[in-house]
Amino acid sequence: MAGVPLLALERAPWQPGPGDRWIDVPDMATAALALPETPARVFLAVGRKQLHAFAGLGQHRYLLRLVDAPAPGSLPWPDAAVDLVIGRGPFSADQDLALLQAHRVQWLVAKNAGGEATRGKLDAARALGLPVVMVQRPALPQRARTEDVGAVMHWVRHGALPGEDASAGTP
């Protein structure tokens, strides 16, 4: 509305491959509904701000991998329902496989962030045949986008993506 040029730099979303057991959902509330009613061990790879969506599902045991330890009492379940792993990624598929096996994870919930740095958990889930509840990205308004940092730099310098005519207007 302000006429400011916008170019979104986005990683390509992950796509399921052979052997994947993905359940695509549009949001966290739907992700919570996709989990089984019976108790299960669930790795929530969704970020601390999204945990509230799963608060009403106290029958499960949750694995959370967080960068920083949470404040006491800040999680939406009793301490006995949560296994915490504190660490900063990226983590390899082998590390994630070992993590999922050690905690006997049965379900994975993840946001479709795309990229290779955090893909290890998906490869590990595939290797173990686990279902993955994949929360898709929210719908955003139409805009120019690219997955290439070099293209962004070209756009900043020339006002157009490579192969576009800068005189035709901003992307």
N, C-alpha and C positions, 0 to 999 in steps of 0.2 A: 504494500500500500504506500510505503514511503519512497518507492522507486530505487531502493538500494539494491544493487546487484547481489545475487546469492548463488553460490555454487556449493552443493553439499558433497563432502568427502565421506563416502560410506564404504564399509567392507561389504562384499557380496554376502548375502545370507547363506547359511549352510543349507545344503540339500541332502535329503536322505539318500543313502546308497544301498547296494545289495546287503541284505542281512539286517538293516536297521528296522526297528519296531517303533516308529515315531507316531505319536498322537499329536497332531497340530491343533493348537488352541489359540484364540485371539488375545487372551489376557490372563492375568494371574488368577482371577476369580474362577474362570473356566478351567484353569490348570488344577486348582484345588479340587474341583468337581470331577476331574478325570482320574484322580487317584482312587484306588479301591476302597470299599467300605471296610474290608477286613484289615486288621493291622498289618503293616508292611514297614520295611526299612527303606527310607526315602532320602536320597541325596538331593537337597535343595541348592542348586547352583544358580540362584536368582538374585543374590544381593540382599543385604540386610534390610533395605527399605521395603522389600516385597514380602517379607516373612508374615506380615499381618494377614495376608490372604489365606494363609494356612492355619491360622490360630484356632479355628473351630474343629480341627482334625487332630484331636488329642490321642486317637488310637494308634497313630504311627510313631515310629522312632525315627528321628531326623538326624542326618549328618549335615553339618554346616562347616564349610571351610571359609574362614574369615581372615582378613588381613590383620585385624586387631581384635583382641578379646572384648566381648560385649560387657557392658556394665552389669553387675549382678541384678537379676530380676528383670532385665530388659527384653528378654526373649518371650514370645507369646505362649510358651509351654513350660511345664516344670523342668528343672534341670535334669531329672531322671529320664526325660524323653528325648534328650539331645546329646549327640556326640559332637564335640567341637574340635576342629583342627585349625590351628592358627598358622598361616603361612602366606607368602606372597609368590604368585606364579611368575612366569608361565610354568605349567606342569606338563610333563611328557605323558604320552599315552601309557607308557609302562608305569609311571608313578601313579597315574589315575587308576590303572588296572589294579595295582597293589592296594590302593586306598579303598576301592570298591569291594575288593575281596576281603580285606581285613575287617571291614565294617558290615560285611554280608548284605550289601545294598541290593535291593530288589527293584527299585524304581529310581529314575533320574528325572528331575525337573530342571529345565534350562531355558534361558532366554536365547533367541536366535541372534546372537551377536555377530556371527560370521568371523572370519579370520582364522589363522592357523594357531595363534598363541594359546587359545583356550579350547581348541578342538579335542585335546587328549581325552577328556571325559566322554565325548561321544564315541571315539574309537574304542575306549574301554567298555562302554555300554554295549557296543556292537559285538565285541569279542565275548562278552558274557551273555549275550542274547537278552539284555534287559530292555523293557519298555522305557521310552523316553517321551515325556510330556514336553513338547517343544512350543514355547510361547513365542508367537510370531511378533514381529515389530508392529508398532501401532501405525495405522494409516496416516500418512502425512500429505500435505498439499503437494500438487505437482510442482516440481522444481528441477533445475538443471542439477545433475549429479554425476559423480565419477568415482571410480575405485582407485585412481592413479594419482599419487602425490605429485608426480611430474606434470600431469595435466593441470593440476591446481596451480602450480607455480607458473605455468605458461599462461593460464587464465588471469592470474594476478598481474603479470607483466604486460600482457597484450590485450586483455579485455575479451578474450575468446578462448575456447578450448582448441587444442590442436586440430586443424582441418576446418575450423569455422572461420567465417569472415568477421573480423572485429567491427567493420563498418556497418554490419547488418544489425548492430545493437548488442546489448549484453545478453548472455545466455539466460 
